[in-house]
């Protein structure tokens, strides 16, 4: 009876607090499914908090980080999964919303269970991030050795640091000494982030996908990820900046400039839809769907993913690194397999009025 009562208390108090975080693993899960051709496999349920947390520990590399694109909720043997990967894909990386998501899950699991194994594993993850920070204050992604905003590498780490510095309960385990180190890392990262905001003709805009470590100029990553301004990750950057209590004049200016850019570049009366093509596409009969831009006067504003550095015009690219200017010109595989348009800017525009009112009130 005692064991049953303990189990019931754990289910009532722990599961709601931790299980909601499993959505943070969706990026890795989607890539896991793609790599395994969508084959079904047994997974732990969100309520199986300890099993998932134990899985996360089992997948943790000796350096404290985690390899990307693994399903932390898979019931597969972690050792077998890791051994099936090539050496490069076993390495720790922040790519695809990785490492800081495991730290958050482990920290919350420790908060509600008191099991020190989860705290210790989270601490190892934090140490990995601190060690991985470049002297310039940035972090790199997977595809290129550069300051990386793609896949929320920079903003994702700084979001975690802000959670810790704000004193979120799940990070109560962070002691004063470690918190001081995180504060220094945050300060360096924030300074670099502000310096990476692209300035055109004296006017700040948004952020590139990657920046050179030395010059801070936008650089290319994958073949279809050419130097340019990127809307998706820039929204995360702005949302991060709007979280800062008592923001500096530099932070306020960065937010206002980015919001102004999003407002003037929004595309209205259009939306992206995926349509069925049973007969197959002319360019590839095996592809039975297509993604197109259609008119819709009631649609929410959208933005292209990539914008030019010297204008507010947007562009697309092929796997041959050829810049094109319409979705039709992108080969079908990339047209369907990449988010070239999105509603990202609405997150910023929706939150901005309340943030601005708060800032004006403080003044």
C-alpha positions, 0 to 999 in steps of 0.5 A: 500500500505504501508503494502504491501511495508513493506512486500516486503522489509521484504521478499527481505532483511530478508528471504535470510539472515535467511531462509538459517539457517533452514537447521540447524534444520534438525537433530531435524526434522529427529528425530521428523519424526522418532518419529512420524513414518514419518507422514506428518504434516503442516510446515512453509515455510523457508520464514516465518521467523517471524512465525518460530522465534515466534515458537522458543520462544514458545518452549523455556523453562523457564531456557532459553534452549530448549528440543531436537528433536522438529521441530521448523518449525511445525505449531502444537501448541507448548504447546500441543507438549510440554505437549505430551512429558514425563517430561525428554524429556521436559528438555533443552539439547545441544544434537542433535545440539540443543540450539546453533542453536536456538540462531543463528536463533533468533540472525539473525532474530533480526538483520534483524527485530529489534524485541527485543523479538528475542534478549532477547530469544537469550540472555536467550539461551546464559545464559543457555549455560554459566550456563550449563558449568562444572567447568572443562570447558566442556558440557554434552550431553543427554546419559551420564553425561560426556564431550560430543563431540557426536552430536557436543555438545562441538564443537557446543557450541565453534563454537557459541562462536567463531562466537560471539567473531569474531564479526559476525553481527548477534551477534552485540547485545552481549554487552561487559560484556557478551562478556567477560563472553563468552571469559572466557567460550571459553578459558576454553572450548578450554583448555579442548578440547585440553586436551581431544585429545587422545594420544597413545604412545606419539602421538596425534590422534583424539577425543573420543565421550565422556570423564569422567569429572575427568580423561578425559578418554573415556567413554561409552554412549548408548549401541552401543556407546562404548569407542573409537575414533570417526571420525565424531565429530572429523572432526568438532573439527578440522574444529573449530580449523582451524578457530582460528585466530593466533592459539597457538602452542598447537592448531597448533599441535592438528590440524597437529596431527589429520590431520595426523591421518585422512590421514593414516586411510582413506579407499580408493576404498570402499563406503557404499550403501543401497540396496533394499531387496524386499524379506526381510532380513533373520534376519528380513523379515520385513526389505526390505533394507540393507547397505553394503560396496562395491568396487569402485575405484573412491569413495572418501575416507571413515572412520569408525565411531569408532576406537580403543584406542590402535590402528588404527583399527576400530570397530562396536557394537550391542545394547547388547554392543558387539564389532564386527569388520564388518558391517555384524555382526551389527544387521540389525536395527542398520546397517541401523539406524546408520552412521557406515561409512562416508566421514567426514575426507575429509572435514579436508583433503580438508581444511588443505593445505590452512590452513597450507599455511596460518600458514606457511606464518604467521611464 
